[in-house]
């Protein structure tokens, strides 16, 4: 089963994708790594931030790994690369 979610790209991830946001269809049950792999398949340049990116689903930060995610239509997913500044 798939669901439609809004993906928001911040900082370096927006630069790499050329997008600030998009709406995509993904599996409604998947791990954070599977979600990341789906995003990278759409935007291969995202792989450059793989080791330091964090995803947020419904404003909850999730590390990439075997964390299970249940997505519903209309959910928001944020791709948050490392932030610099001081």
Secondary structure, 3 states (H helix, E strand, C coil): CEEEEEEEEECHHHHHHCCCEEEEEEECEEEHHHHHHHHHHHCHHHHHHCCCCEEEECCEEECCCCCEEECCCCCEEEEECCCCCC
